[in-house]
Amino acid sequence: MNTPVTHGPALTNITDSRGPALNVVGLRKEFHVKRGGHARTLVAVDSVSIDIHPGETVALVGESGSGKSTVARCIARLIDPTQGAVTVGGLEFGGLTHRQLSRAYGDIQMVFQDPNSSLNPRMTVRQVLTEPLRLHTNADRRARDARAAELLTLVGLGPEHLDRYPSELSGGQRQRIGIARAVAVSPKVLLLDEPTSSLDVSVRGQVLDLLRELQDQLRMAYLFISHDLDVVRRISDRVLVMYLGGIVESGTTEEIFEHPRHPYTRALLSAAPQIDARDRRERTRLEGEIPSPFDVGAGCRLAGRCPLAQPSCRAERPALSPVSSTHEVACPVVLNDELIAQAVVPVQAAVPAVSRK
Amino acid sequence: MTTAKAEPAGREAGNLVTVTSFAGGFRTSEGFKPVLHDVSFALAEGKMTAIVGETGSGKTIMALSMMGLAPSTFAKTGGSIEYAGDDISTYDDRAFRCIRGGEFAMVFQDARAALNPVLSVGKQLIDACRAHRRVSVAQAREIAEEMLGKVRVPEPAQRMKQFPHEFSGGMAQRVMLALALICQPKLLILDEPTTGLDVTIQADIMELIVDLVHSGHMTACLITHDLGVVAETCDDVVVMFHGYIKETGTVVEVLAHPKDNYTEQLLRASRFEEMPA
C-alpha cells in the first residue's frame, strides 16, 4: 500500500494544452430511496455539461438541494454517476478501475468547505501535506518534506507550521492547509466546494487572493462551487446557475450578473443583501420554497414558483437555448418578447432598502 | 452619535436597554480570560440595532448576557445593563425568568436545533404562550395558530401537529420567530437568524422580521456578521472587535463614513476592496 505510485504514461502523454482540462457531458445522478415502503428514484443531477479550460474558473451556483455538491462528487468519482462522461486532462474517468482511478486523482483534487472537518485532527501539517505526495509521486521522504515546506510558503504560511496540528491553527490557516494539500500534486483541476463560506470576511478576501495567485502560477482549472454570489462575481470567468439538479442559465460572469435572463437567476441575484444602495435590485419573488426533488413534474423545475410561468412551462422541460455565443438560458418565456412584455419586472433598477418603516 | 462610549445625545429618554461599561470574561482551566471590555451602547426604542462583528468579537456573549443566558463559566467584572430602571445584569436566574420570554425574546441561529425535537410545534407554542400569559389551552392554541399565520407559515392548523424535523430550515426559523413573538415581547434579540439559510429564504425571513418588528412597535437587536443584511434592515449599528466596541451610530452614517479603522477594514473586506497590507 505504501509503494509510491508514478503517473502512468497514459496520464502524462494525453495532456492537450489547448483542450479543456475538465470536460463533463450529460452528467446524471439518480438516488434510489425507499420512501413509504416503496422505492422511488430521485434525480439529483440531470443533463449537466461543463467545460473548463486550464487557468479558467467556472462557478457552479445554486441553493441547498440544487445538486451542486453532487456534481462535484460525481466528477471526482466519490460517487458513481448514473450517466454521463467525465474527462480530466483528456482521460475519460468512466471506465477506470479503482486502481487506475487512484492514480488519476493526481490530476484532480478537491478543497472542502469546512477545514475543521476535512483535516484529520491527529495528523500534523507535515503528515497532511506529504500524504498525497507519498500516494501520487515517487519522491523520497526528504523530497516530500522539502515540497511540504515549499507548499507552506506557497500558501502564505511558513515552515514553522509543519509540525503543528490543525487545532493549533486559525480557520483561515486551516483552509490554507486544505488548499496546499490539494495543490501538492500539481493537479490540472481543482474542485472547490464552498471554500470560503466558513471564513470571516476579512480572511475570505485573503483566501480568494491566494486561489487566484495559485491559478496564475499553476494554470489550474477551477470548478468553484458556491452559494455566495459576491464571491462568485469576484473570482469566476463563467457562471453556471443550478436549480433542482439542472443548469438553468450559463454565461460569462458579466452576462450573468449584468444581464441575468432566467427568473431563478434574477430571484437569486435580487435576494443577495447589498451594503450599497446602488447595488440593490428590485426583488424578483418566487412563490414558496424549493420543492422536494420527488415532486418535480415533467415541465420546468421552477414552474410552480415562477412569476412568469405559462401553461406550456408545465408540459415540457425547457432545454438551454443560446442568448449569445457564450450565454445560454433554459427558459423559452424570457426569450419570447411578447410573453416577457406582459410579465417581466425590471431587474436592473436600484431600489432603497426593503420595506423600511 | 460618534464613536464608542459616548451616548448618542438626546437619545437617553428613548432607550429601552442601556449597556454601560459592561465587562466580563470566562473562567477557564488556564485562568480568567476577559472577553468583553468596557462595552457601552443603547438599544433605542422601536428601532432595530445591529451588533456586528467577526468570530470572537464577543457579540454573541453580549446578547446572551442581555438575556441572562450567559453560560455559568461567564462572570461579569463590571458595568451594568439597564432596563426599566433596573440593572438586570445583577439579576439571578429566578429574577431573569420574569422578563425572559415575556419581555425579552430571542431567536437563535439554528432553529431546528433550538426547537425541542420531541414536542410538536403546536405544543411548544402553546407552552410558551401559557408560561407568560394567563390564557386557557384553547385560547393559547388559537393564539399559536394565529401567530404561525403571522409569520407566514402556510396551513398553520396542519403545521401545529408537526414536529421540527418536518420543517425546512426557513420554515423552522419562522416557527422560532412565532415562538419568540407569542408573548408580545418588547425586545427581540436575533442571533444570526439567517446564517445557514439560502439567500432567497434569507431575504424573505429578514423582510418578515422587519415587518413584524415595525408593526409590533418592538425594539430589536440583530447579531450578525453580514454588513449587507445590516444595511438593508437596521437603523443603528454597534461594531465590535475582540470584545471592544469600535463604533456606534446610525447605519447610514457608519456605513457611509466609518470613523474607526476596523469598521473601515470590515467594510472594505465585505466590498472586496483591496486592503492595505
Interface residues (C-beta under 8 A of the other chain):
Chain A: E63 S64 G171 D200 V201 S202 R204 G205 L208 H227 L229 D230 R234 A267 L268 S270 A271 A272 P273 Q274 I275 D276 A277 R280 R283 L286 G288 E289 I290 A353 V354 S355 R356 K357
Chain B: E54 T55 P154 S168 G169 G170 M171 D198 V199 T200 I201 Q202 A203 M206 E207 V210 D211 H214 H225 D226 L227 G228 V229 V230 A231 E232 T233 L255 Q265 L266 L267 A269 S270 R271 F272 M275
